[in-house]
Amino acid sequence: MSDRRKFIKLSMLTSAALLAGKKLFANTAPDPEYKYPVVKDAAVVVSTWDFGKEANAAAWTVLGTGGRALDAVEKGVKVPEADPNNQSVGLGGRPDRDGKVTLDACIMDENSKCGSVAALEHIVHAISVARLVMEKTPHVMIVGDGALQFALENGFKKENLLTEKSEKEWKEWLKTSQYKPVKNIENALPGGKSNHDTIGMVAMDSNGNMSGACTTSGMAYKLHGRVGDSPIIGAGLYVDNEVGAATSTGVGEEVIRIVGSHLVVEFMRQGNDPETACRKAVERIIARNPAAAKEVQVGFLALNKKGQYGAYALQEGFSYSVKNGKVEEVYQAKSVFSSKKQ
């Protein structure tokens, strides 16, 4: 009799636990529309900042002809990587405090395959090295000298990434060697120069498949070896082909702490539109450390399987670029802290 009572009690506890588990995870279940969307000829690409417009145009040469999103995002972000006048990505990127230009990049496709490089020197197209890590190795991330060795072994050319302009600014900075992030990303360096304008790009091709890429030279005058969120899958970039994709820009340490891009995708999985998902991720940063959040900039950008896009930032000033078959525009993202009424 005692054993029977124990059995009944155990069965009741097990049933209660199962019910509790269902309630606990109920809000993480994807909306059926997200899981099985009907997508046809709805190609779209979105990227961070206004210079993303040129990157989007390059990506569209792939997407607009029915090409794969993975090829599109790689081709797109290679544009700012090769631009010596863009001092936050690739060639001409601002160096660390030791005068070395180090690049971080990652890429992710519709099958959750991903590749990443961090603290990579002397190679212009870090994004292409990251893709080779994804396609040719069993690894996700290779860093530093190992990443350079891998790139050279695969035919990449070793180059000096420190341009005369960036070197001159670095030597001027050395006179004071002061570094302190400020509210508005556009004023992070003297003369209104941006300190960390990562390009993150996510796209959906005409087959409804999604991919993303993220590449940067990181914070200007950072400690040698510092790595931000940009090459970290789940932080600077995340793609879930059933739900959507997201990327980020700004102070990477804050994004890493909340695994930001993955968080945005999970908010979309719960049924939130891209802008709302980005806003909730920004609010998570504030909730974690309200005082610090007022002093830095972080922006998120997202695209869902319906082709809807949206962004949100801590501070005003974050822009993003969009291109599809009907739209080619640069938009200003809404923000939590702003001098203007949203």
C-alpha positions in Angstrom: 0.0 0.0 0.0 2.9 2.3 0.9 4.5 1.6 -2.5 1.2 2.4 -4.3 0.9 5.8 -2.5 4.5 6.6 -3.4 3.8 5.7 -7.0 0.7 7.9 -7.2 2.5 10.8 -5.5 5.4 10.5 -7.9 3.1 10.4 -10.9 1.4 13.5 -9.7 4.7 15.3 -9.2 5.9 14.3 -12.6 2.7 15.6 -14.3 3.0 18.9 -12.4 6.6 19.2 -13.5 5.7 18.6 -17.1 2.9 21.2 -16.9 5.2 23.7 -15.3 7.8 23.0 -18.0 5.2 23.7 -20.7 4.3 27.0 -19.1 8.0 27.9 -18.6 8.9 27.4 -22.3 5.6 28.5 -23.8 6.7 32.0 -24.6 9.8 30.7 -26.5 7.7 28.7 -29.0 7.9 30.1 -32.5 4.9 31.5 -34.2 3.9 29.1 -37.0 4.3 31.9 -39.5 7.9 32.2 -38.6 8.6 28.5 -38.8 6.9 27.9 -42.1 6.8 31.2 -43.9 5.6 31.5 -47.5 8.4 33.5 -49.2 8.8 34.0 -52.9 11.0 36.5 -54.7 11.2 38.6 -51.5 14.9 39.2 -51.5 16.1 42.0 -49.2 19.3 43.2 -47.6 19.8 45.4 -44.6 23.0 46.8 -43.1 24.2 49.1 -40.4 25.0 52.8 -41.0 24.6 55.0 -44.0 27.7 53.6 -45.7 25.8 50.3 -45.8 23.9 51.7 -48.8 26.9 51.1 -51.1 27.5 47.7 -49.5 23.8 46.8 -50.1 24.1 47.8 -53.8 27.0 45.3 -54.1 25.0 42.6 -52.3 22.1 43.3 -54.6 24.1 42.3 -57.7 23.8 38.8 -56.2 20.3 38.9 -54.7 18.8 40.7 -57.6 19.8 37.9 -60.0 18.5 35.1 -57.8 21.8 34.4 -56.0 22.4 33.0 -52.5 22.2 35.3 -49.5 25.6 34.0 -48.3 27.3 35.2 -51.4 25.5 38.5 -51.2 26.5 39.4 -47.7 30.1 38.5 -48.3 30.3 40.6 -51.5 28.4 43.5 -49.8 30.7 43.9 -46.7 33.8 43.6 -48.9 33.0 47.1 -50.1 33.7 49.0 -46.9 36.5 46.5 -46.1 38.4 47.7 -49.2 37.6 51.4 -48.7 40.6 53.2 -47.2 38.4 56.2 -46.3 36.2 54.0 -44.1 38.3 54.1 -40.9 36.3 51.5 -39.0 36.4 48.5 -41.3 39.2 46.8 -43.1 41.9 48.7 -45.0 42.5 52.1 -43.3 40.9 51.0 -40.1 42.1 52.8 -37.0 44.8 50.9 -35.2 45.0 49.7 -31.6 47.1 51.8 -29.1 50.2 50.0 -30.4 49.6 51.1 -33.9 48.5 47.7 -35.3 45.3 47.4 -37.4 43.5 44.2 -36.2 40.3 43.0 -37.9 37.4 40.9 -36.6 34.7 39.3 -38.8 32.2 36.5 -38.9 29.7 35.0 -41.3 26.7 32.7 -40.9 24.5 30.9 -43.5 21.0 29.5 -43.6 22.2 26.1 -42.3 23.7 27.5 -39.1 27.2 27.0 -40.5 29.5 29.8 -39.4 33.1 31.0 -39.4 35.0 33.8 -37.7 38.4 35.4 -37.4 39.6 37.8 -34.7 42.6 40.0 -34.1 43.6 39.3 -37.8 46.4 41.6 -39.2 47.5 42.3 -42.7 44.5 40.9 -44.6 42.0 43.3 -46.2 39.0 41.0 -46.5 38.7 39.4 -43.1 35.1 38.4 -44.1 36.4 36.1 -46.8 38.9 34.5 -44.4 36.0 33.9 -42.0 34.0 32.2 -44.8 37.0 29.9 -45.5 37.1 29.0 -41.8 33.5 28.0 -42.1 33.9 26.0 -45.3 37.4 24.5 -45.0 37.9 23.7 -41.3 36.0 22.0 -38.5 36.3 25.1 -36.4 34.2 28.3 -36.0 36.9 30.8 -34.9 40.6 31.3 -35.6 42.5 34.2 -34.1 45.7 36.3 -34.2 48.7 34.7 -35.8 46.8 31.5 -36.5 44.2 33.4 -38.5 47.0 35.2 -40.5 48.7 31.9 -41.2 45.5 30.3 -42.3 44.8 33.2 -44.6 48.2 33.2 -46.2 48.1 29.4 -46.7 44.8 29.9 -48.6 46.2 32.5 -51.0 45.4 35.8 -49.3 47.9 38.6 -49.8 49.7 40.2 -46.9 49.2 44.0 -46.9 49.9 47.0 -44.7 46.4 48.1 -43.5 47.6 51.2 -41.7 47.1 54.1 -44.1 48.8 57.4 -43.9 45.7 59.1 -42.6 45.0 56.6 -39.9 48.6 56.6 -38.8 48.7 60.4 -38.5 45.6 60.4 -36.3 47.0 57.6 -34.2 50.2 59.6 -33.6 48.2 62.6 -32.6 46.2 60.4 -30.2 49.4 59.2 -28.6 50.1 62.7 -27.3 47.4 62.2 -24.7 46.6 58.5 -25.0 43.1 59.2 -23.6 40.2 56.9 -24.3 36.7 57.2 -23.0 33.5 56.2 -24.9 30.9 58.9 -25.0 27.2 59.0 -25.5 27.0 59.8 -29.2 29.0 57.4 -31.4 29.5 60.2 -34.0 31.5 62.2 -31.4 33.6 59.4 -30.0 36.8 60.9 -31.4 37.9 64.5 -32.0 36.4 66.2 -35.0 33.2 64.1 -35.0 34.9 61.0 -36.2 33.2 57.7 -35.4 35.1 55.3 -33.1 33.4 52.0 -33.8 31.2 51.8 -36.9 31.1 48.1 -37.5 29.2 47.0 -40.7 26.8 44.3 -40.0 24.6 42.9 -42.8 21.8 40.4 -43.0 19.9 39.3 -46.1 17.2 37.0 -47.4 17.4 35.7 -50.9 14.6 34.9 -53.4 14.4 31.3 -52.0 13.7 32.6 -48.5 17.1 31.6 -47.2 19.0 34.0 -44.8 22.7 34.8 -44.1 24.6 37.4 -42.4 28.1 39.0 -42.2 29.8 41.3 -39.7 33.2 42.9 -40.1 35.2 45.7 -38.3 38.6 47.0 -37.2 37.1 47.5 -33.8 37.4 50.3 -31.3 40.1 52.8 -32.2 43.2 52.7 -30.0 41.9 49.6 -28.1 44.3 47.5 -26.1 46.2 45.2 -28.4 44.3 41.9 -28.6 41.0 43.3 -27.6 38.1 41.6 -29.4 34.5 42.9 -29.4 31.2 41.4 -30.3 31.6 41.5 -34.1 33.3 38.1 -34.7 31.3 36.4 -32.0 28.4 34.3 -33.3 25.3 35.2 -31.2 26.7 38.5 -30.1 27.6 40.6 -33.2 25.6 38.3 -35.6 23.1 35.5 -35.5 21.0 33.8 -38.2 18.1 31.4 -37.7 16.6 30.5 -41.0 13.2 29.6 -39.5 12.9 33.0 -37.7 15.2 35.8 -38.9 18.6 37.3 -38.4 20.2 40.2 -36.4 23.4 42.1 -36.1 24.8 44.8 -33.9 27.1 47.8 -33.8 28.5 50.0 -31.0 30.3 49.1 -27.8 30.9 45.4 -28.2 31.4 44.6 -24.5 27.8 45.5 -23.8 26.5 43.4 -26.7 28.6 40.4 -25.5 27.2 40.6 -22.0 23.6 40.0 -23.2 24.5 37.8 -26.3 22.7 40.5 -28.2 22.0 39.3 -31.7 20.9 35.9 -30.5 18.6 37.6 -28.0 17.0 39.7 -30.8 16.3 36.6 -32.9 14.8 34.9 -29.8 12.5 37.9 -29.3 11.4 37.6 -32.9 10.8 33.9 -32.3 8.3 34.9 -29.7 6.4 36.8 -32.3 7.8 40.3 -31.9 8.4 42.4 -35.1 12.1 43.3 -35.8 12.0 46.8 -34.3 10.3 45.6 -31.1 12.8 42.8 -30.8 15.7 45.2 -31.2 14.2 47.6 -28.6 13.8 44.8 -26.1 17.4 43.8 -26.5 18.4 47.5 -25.9 16.3 47.6 -22.8 18.1 44.4 -21.6 21.3 46.4 -21.7 19.7 49.2 -19.7 18.3 46.8 -17.1 21.7 45.2 -16.6 23.5 48.5 -15.9 21.3 51.7 -16.2 24.2 54.1 -15.5 26.6 52.6 -18.0 23.9 52.4 -20.7 23.6 56.2 -20.7 27.3 56.6 -21.6 27.6 54.3 -24.6 26.1 53.5 -27.9 24.7 50.1 -29.0 22.4 49.5 -32.0 20.7 46.4 -33.2 19.3 45.7 -36.7 17.0 42.8 -37.5 15.3 41.1 -40.5 12.6 38.4 -40.2 11.4 35.8 -42.6 8.5 37.9 -43.7 11.0 40.4 -45.1 10.2 42.9 -42.3 13.1 44.9 -40.9 13.7 47.2 -38.0 16.3 48.7 -35.7 16.7 50.3 -32.3 19.6 51.9 -30.4 20.5 53.2 -27.0 21.4 56.7 -28.3 20.1 58.7 -31.3 22.3 58.7 -34.4 22.3 55.1 -35.4 21.3 54.7 -39.1 20.7 51.7 -41.2 20.4 51.0 -44.9 17.8 48.9 -46.7 17.5 47.5 -50.3 15.0 45.3 -51.9 13.1 45.3 -55.2 11.2 48.5 -54.3 13.2 50.3 -51.6 16.8 51.7 -51.4 16.9 53.9 -48.4 18.8 54.9 -45.3 16.8 55.2 -42.1 17.4 56.6 -38.7 16.7 54.1 -35.9 14.7 55.0 -32.9 16.5 55.2 -29.6 15.9 55.1 -25.9 17.9 58.1 -25.0 17.2 61.0 -27.3 17.0 64.8 -27.4 14.2 64.5 -30.0 10.7 63.2 -29.4 10.4 59.7 -31.0 
